[in-house]
Amino acid sequence: MISQQAAKSLRISHVGLRGVVGSALTASHVLDFAAAFGTFLEPGGAVVIGRDPRASGVMMREGLLAGLLACGHDVIDLGIAPTPVIQHSIRRRDASGGVSIGASHNSAEWNALKFFGREGTYLSTAEAGELLDIYHLKKFAFVEWNQIGRVTEETRAIDRYLDDLAANYDFPALRKFRVLVDCCNGTSSLILRRANQRFGTAFILINEQIEGVSFAHEPSTTRDAVALQLAPLMQPLHADAGFLFDVDSDRVALAAEDGTPVSEEVVLPLLADYLLPRGPGKLIIANISSTALLEEIAARHGGRVVRVPVGRQAAIDALSTYRPEQIALAGEGTGAVMMPQFRFVYDGIASMLAVLSMLHESGRTLSQILNSYPKYSILKGQVPLVTQRIPALLMDLRARYSDGQVSVLDGLRVDWPGRWFHVRVSQTEPIVRVICEQRGDPPRELFDALMEEVRSFA
Amino acid sequence: MPREHLLKIGVSGIRGVVGDFLTPGLACAFAQAFGTYVGAGRVVVGRDTRSSGEMLHHAVACGLLAAGCEVVDVGILPTPTIQIYVGATRTRGGIAITASHNPPEYNALKLFNSEGLFFNSYERGELLDLYHQSDFRRATNEEIRRATADYATPTRLHIERVLRHVNAARIRQRHFRVALDAVNGAGSVMTVGFLRDTLGCELHAISIDPTKPFPRIAEPRPDTLGDLSNLVRSVGAEVGFAQDPDGDRLAVADETGRVLDNDDVLALAVDAALRRLPGDVVVNLTTSSVIDEVAATHGRRVYRTPVGEANVVEMMQATGAVIGGEGSNGGIIFPAVHLCRDSYTGMAFLLERMAETGETMSALAGRLPRFYRKLGKVSYAHGRLGPLMQALEESFPDVQTDRSDGLKLILPGGWIHVRASNTEPLLRLAAEARSEGEVEELYARVLRLFEESGTALFDTLA
């Protein structure tokens, strides 16, 4: 019987390696995963690596280097670098892959390895499965002593990334905005400080100190996190827009100029509103747990939402079934958004620039834009999981709510006009998630009924 | 080479052929065991120039950081320089990533305590148990410490220590013309600076590019140093020095290009040391009797130990000896500098002797008592070692014996030492006598005995 604690603190899956360092995630996990990835990649090519500022990243970097070098790969080390910059550098340096060390939106005691292929994109589920098989088999392709790779350090990666952003966004036009940013002691400050130097932009940074042990607050890109420090400072500092990044800068959350913290669910519809008219893509790939506002926004611009199961792998796999020009954007209701012009990389910085460009081009404020959207209210809850009772729970719910339109793509989602709920098992924690949304006021009654129902199976 | 020797994990640490045998995972786990054993403090990590060194550095750093240690990277440096730095900076310990004189496909971890000394036999056993139990300290994010670097201090410290014990001004005055073969090893940069800048020599050096592979067999022996001999002759050098890849071993060529016997080099170093400091001498059982004669001229005693640097070091600690070493492998240990093999002390001593006496290297070596040695190895079947040794002892009934490492028979005019190798299924033979005829007779007598007892293969080294 596996203890709940052990199950919670280490996760080895298609998404990579993630865990609490020390108690669960150890040096040997890192070494073996690095060697597995070195074995998985075609021989000979370079691998780009970088890390977020967590103290444990120093240890993980050493293990990652050892495993990759031992498999004969040269390594280009970016040091402390945002994940989107690592992914950008993979393409720019024509590397055969890359690894980001960092636990993104998790708290400081966690760390993780994320693996990228030749295009700088996440591995497909098939590729990730192969990597996992190699990891479990532990038959690594270590090279002879005279074929071992070398490490070089790369210091221009952020500038080259900014070059790419400057080719897509009109930085001079964005100088007029006072932009307040909560960096949550993560890597976004490295990009934004440099942007201020190079382009004269007015990013005002809080929690900008790179920090390895204690972050100013939980680095999750949620409305609650925005409400902590960012939102209250908006009006005092006369900021036009506010953004909060997670530690590795692949996710973003928003605060409006009037000090309102914006729901993380709104980032995707907002960007859809901006990107759909600019074409050519008309499809939005989103998971079935994110807001139905997306459908309304898509309909306004003749777009269509493709709903996929929750989790990064489902979105990645869905993307590969379309031509890039068919897609407007893809993402989750967590502030993680991929855009085709940035080759489908979760990129919080590019997302922020898209929002600022929208403000510039529309001449409206963020709250004006958001207030023009119909109101949706979403309630989210979670209940500890008793794995073996999940099928019975879902059957029971399905029978009880058989009057709606049912989807079993991932757990159970039931839709009625203007209202839906989704009950599913988390991929990262041993819990059942309950999400319930309604156009207009919160669906409190439905939500409470669902929570009670789910708890009765716990 | 038999497969089982491609990886060896034992009380002397971990050593093997890099790739499928010595893997980064093993190095990391061993380092994590080490970090757990020495505790959460600073640990020094350095390496020689092997192409696997950088990779293994990262594996070792990973294991140490995971155990909560702070890693101080000193880069590519000779092993004695790393040891001196560990001891001087009072860190928890140190790891040198080097397979010393082994071929380039090998690498190994040498482990040092907070004084920069090899672990004693008890500590080594405890560490090995910890490794096998995988009972490692696993630091959390808050407990994980930094990785820092200090590339400049170790070299300075080491050279300062050596200079305290030699008259550098006197050496510099002579502007010795010196040849050097650093085997593209860890001494490549430091030795050039030491001989040319510190000791004012006119230096003619080969194999001083640390980015290149070893151009010769890594062990500095008379039969591997043809290039050095040629260099000495072509530039008219007064002395030639050769190091091994991690700069602890030294070989010496005289002005004619002849490479001296390593036992004679040790004897010259013993003589130099005993001229400055009163005290006794420790060497291993296989080292030449020339040491006893040199020590006797200073009225000093010689202690003998089993083969292995750690054994010599332990005995030196126990006896307070002022000089020691292992003749056959070119190791000179002068504890006033540091209790480790140190080629730099050796070079400085020899140059100072040349400066003091005004004599050539061949003349200095020529005045040593002359012994004749013969070394060889014999393969044997496991389980036959005991009867073999007994037969040997019985056939020399009236001689003094030493059983501390194999069997050493000490005859009035010479000795023969037979011991099982630690690394290969071989018996190593060493014989010594006052004349070539005597040593050949003694050696042949032992070989005959082995033949009669059915020991199969013979292979005699020069």
Interface residues (C-beta under 8 A of the other chain):
Chain A: V20 V21 G22 S23 T26 A27 S28 V30 L31 D32 A34 A35 R54 A55 S56 V58 M59 M60 E62 G63 L65 A66 G67 L69 A70 A108 E109 W110 N111 F140 F142 V143 E144 W145 N146 I148 G149 R150 V151 G212 V213
Chain B: V17 V18 G19 D20 T23 P24 G25 A27 C28 A29 Q32 R50 S51 S52 E54 M55 L56 H58 A59 A61 C62 G63 L65 A66 V71 P104 E105 N107 F136 R138 A139 T140 N141 E142 E143 I144 R145 R146 A147 P213
